């Protein structure tokens, strides 16, 4: 809402010294969002006067039409002689009154005016357009042509109200009454403690049986409809300059006198209106819901197919307007012209249901000044006053006659009342305002207040947002000043530090970062398309998603069931921008519905929910396990003078899972598996032991080539995803720090030949068990296949480190432990020493 300060002063007697910045500060203090204060006419310096065109000479020989004019500017030029001016505009004639800027003046934008020679003549000034004076576009794209009553030499700066300040207010949805000068003036009067001259306090004649016939078929959609008729309008009548200027400053274009008046009254009182050309309306005006498929051409020229939920204005022929949104072209007010212009109008001032108007505006993608006001709430009792104000202006400015008939159809309704304890605002704010302050502030916003300790508050008709005691408390608090609320920091109870779960999650993040992974945070939303691209089967549990009622994107309407889509999307974006060597990780929640969720209950806001209510809310939530995932592509080790480097492969993703498990002190068992979206031959299932039972922990490996192609990923992209909740269950007590022995280590290497189908993990487990407590670490450092060891065989080379905590091991002890380990490996897996 753009509010000219000069217009605001009509309703509130602000001190003459108050600037727009001062008013902005006061309005912000009472809760309005005043975004900017625009200085119109900044830098403007006269002489800028009214002139009358005396002669026009057409100059020939130039690429565009040029006119040499003489203009009477009175005595403003100091001589009284006609002013010679060169001008290229064509929309004025001899005898017209125009705006002339004389040499020595400065226009907005620091444009100094001086006499200068141009097109072979000397121009002593300039005939001005609205753009050149900073007035905005008036729709003519030409010179300002003034009404004939102004004398040459009249100061145009004052006449056109060029110097002013305009406050731009961002009106929130609950403060719809501030989409009017009346509403902003009320807030200004409260902020300054000054009386308000309410423009809606008019003498309105009572309804009678002689008004224009109206039938309201949907009293819920239209609770009030007022119709007034004005006849005998002068078609050539134009909007006065003061009205045009106020509309321009408020951000609206002038159209015609009747339309300008309805817009002006809407800005003044907040009540949208519509003027119908009476000669184009056939029969009774009605209000009803549209019939499915009905058609209407609106004022913007668009042909619209109506929905059965649309509220429409009709006559005997059918729809003539979208109620509360935009009128129809068939009953449009004709442009001013003596032979074809409108001479009789029917004024509509109605109150429409906010939800119905909002849905219609969105359904047709048609937002108007009227719909913006109706969907935020319009004062239902302002319709009669707005209609009267419109009639008065039409009679005054267009010479019309108001017909005696007054139509007013009103659905019965009573005032809204709210019961509230007098100290309720005190409890909400933590400040002792007292009853007198509470009553005074509520009365300032227009409420009627009765009672002592228990107040009965009657809410004013223009405040539909006041519906419960907390709303009234907010009014008291904002008017007393949010800045006056004490800042009291709560005293937190002494903490016990991070939980074991929090410490584990932080250690996992640090471990992955230390391994060269970069953390990425992705949106927790997915769609069916990416699940198809990942190659998930129709019965895959990851396809059972929780769909959002109001998603950010229709393409991703569900909560994620896996971390991989977001991470792979981040990898794809970075690879597309030239970063080809990538290692990313993320830890976060996924959402896995079980099908046993209950319907969520609405929790109270005026007290702490009970344990049963909180438990009921938890029961409505899907299972939300915390997971960790990594994705890799490109080089894992860079090439350089130190070596060739190597690309990332499936083993790196498995090692990432091992590093996560090591932070919890848990061993991971790795087995081959087939699980989308991984390559069936390069997919590892990861297990940990929970309560003595091997439990699936996650998967790792290289992605399926088809998935890589569908998602446009780099070749051989690898990924790992594990469930941290399962890992926590596998933790056996507190993590024990390793005991560092001061005795030397004994190293033994062993190469074992096994069948190619035997998992290395099975061999490793046998070696660990056979070597006993003396084995400090075991590392697989080589895998070899070839003719030397036979077809269908592979060689696994391990480095074994032995150490005793209390002595130096002998060669015999280390060798005996190694031989025992080899023997057990042979017994369980058929492994034999290579070369034996």
Secondary structure, DSSP 8 states (H G I E B T S, - for coil): -EEEHHHHTTTS---TT--HHHHHHHHHHTT-EEEEEEEETTT-BS-EEEEEEEEEEEE-SSSS-EEEEEEE-TTTTSS-S-EEEEE---S--TT-EEEEE-TT-EETTTEE---EEETTEEE-SEE-BTTTTT----SS-SB-EE-TTS-TT-BHHHHTT-SEEEEEEE--GGGGGGSSHHHHHHHHHHHHT-----TT--------TTS--EEES-TTTEEEEEEEEEE---TT----HHHHHHHHHTT-----HHHHHHHHHHHHHS--EEEEEGGG--S-EEEEE--TT-EEEBTTS-EEE--TT-EEEEETTEEEEETTTEEBGGG----S-TTTS---EEEEEEEE-HHHHHHHHHHTT---HHHHHHTT---TTSHHHHHHHHHHHHHHHH--EEEEEEEEEE------EEEEETTHHHHHHTS---HHHHHHHHHHTT-EEE-SSEEEEE--TT-TT--SHHHHHHHHHHHH-GGGS--------------HHHHHHHHHHHHHHHTT-EE----SEE-HHHHHHTT--TT-GGG---B-SS-S-TTS-EE-S-SHHHHHHHHHHHHHTT--SEEEEEEEE--B--S---------SSS---HHHHHHHHHTS-B--EEEEEEEESEEE--BTTB--EE--HHHHHHHHHHHHHHTT---EEEE---TTEEEEEEEEEEEEETTEEEEEEEEEEE-HHHHHHTT--TT-EEEEEEHHHHHHH--SS-------SS--EEEEEEEEEETTS-HHHHHHHHHHHHGGGEEEEEEEEEE-STTT-TTEEEEEEEEEE--SSS---HHHHHHHHHHHHHHHHHHH--EETT-
